[in-house]
């Protein structure tokens, strides 16, 4: 990747010709472009841009209680470990990089620096240094683009953020997105046109529109694919690697968000379901939770995780229960108890039989639920 020219040199003349708010907005746009481009000298460029924002808007000591998080923040998962790491850095070296905040009356919307803000709160700090920027029209999209190609966003948060952005831009509901995407991709695969779709990722919006028109797809499908391509995403990869995250059971989603479980590991563990293991849902969840903890505590690779999953499956799927002669005899005996026989039986015997049957039924339910 070629080196991106210094931003301060490109913007020197612009400072004299534009209003303050416009300059700040342009500088912020450059921040996002650098992040999306993953420039090798990104941090140096960001430092230059922050200094320019500081020169234009000033650097303020903002009270932490006046800052509130961005409701459109794609990163919904912030682990306690990452907060502790940043807190140690703040405590040792102080705040090096200012937050970027957007003034909202007497409060400030946090746009960049949420982990620094959380870490400072954990240390009991009252203020942090920040630079201000104007409110963009499409805050969620800009925040998503900031993270999608640069930050270490976990696949569940990424999937949820992408679905929200696509839903907002196309009008297709979040529930319909996976179905529509799966349908159009299957049709393109059958028609051997999937490579044509993939080739559209790196071209201009006009070329993307023209290319999709040649694929003979519906208006809704076109809008959905254009939305993903506009974000620089491969629709097939989104379907295979991200949208599958949304279908994970709650325990695995929680492990991703709170314990740092990786997406590939979660997908492997998801196969430990009641349908796959042919056991009760409660027992399947118990097995999956135990396997998940082992994966996290031992920091297993994806390959080792799959081996663990295979071992759990073997325990259930390779086990063939033995038919019991006693159970067969008992079942046949009960079948012989016709209403006529029971009507001529005294009540004490029937009450005793009912008690025995209720007790055995409870035992059977407990065994089946294991």
C-alpha angles and dihedrals in degrees: 000000000000119000115264112234117248109280095215090061092052092049101043094097094040093064092069096047106046140057120261096253093049092050091051091049091050092049091050090051088055089053090056093046091052092049092049091048092050090218114198090231092046098128093050091050092047090053090054091050093049090052089052091049088049091051092051104039101019127237113271134196098231122194111242092225090060092056121086126185125256107264088210094053106140091205102081093157117074112162122217088235092060091048091050091049093053091043090056090050092049091047093049103037105015125231110325102170122046122228120247110232135175116222112238108179107292092344135067129230110221111231103163129019106040095150091050089051092049091046093050090051090052089054092051094245116161101203143022131196114253143170121219131231134178123264111268118221095236105037097164093052094048092047091049093050089050091059106027099075101025120022125076094252113170115239095248094054089042092051093049092048093048093048090051092050093047091047091050094048099042107029090234109135121244089245092054098046096079093046095048093045093048092049097051094043092051090050092049091048091052090050091047090239099121092101090056089056093048091051090062095067097086100037131092122280089251091054090046091054092048093046093052091050088061092056095067097231132149126269092251092049090048092052091049095049092044090053092054094043090050088060090052092250131141105233092211092053091047090054095045101039108023114027089050085066091066091059094055118118116260095254092058093046088052091050090052094049100039106026104031097247109173122240097241091051091049092052090052092049092047090073088071091089132139091252094051096044093038092227137112117295093241092055092045090052090050091052092047093049092051092048091047092054091049091051092050098041094046094037091229122195120240090257092052090046090056090050090053091049090050090053092052091048091049090055090062108023097046093047114097111194115228117240111243118226090202093055091048092051092047092049092050090047091054091049088058091058096096122185088252093058093046093049090059093047120097117252096246091062092046092049090050091048091050091051092051093047092049091050093048092045090055090050091050092050091050092051093047091050094055 
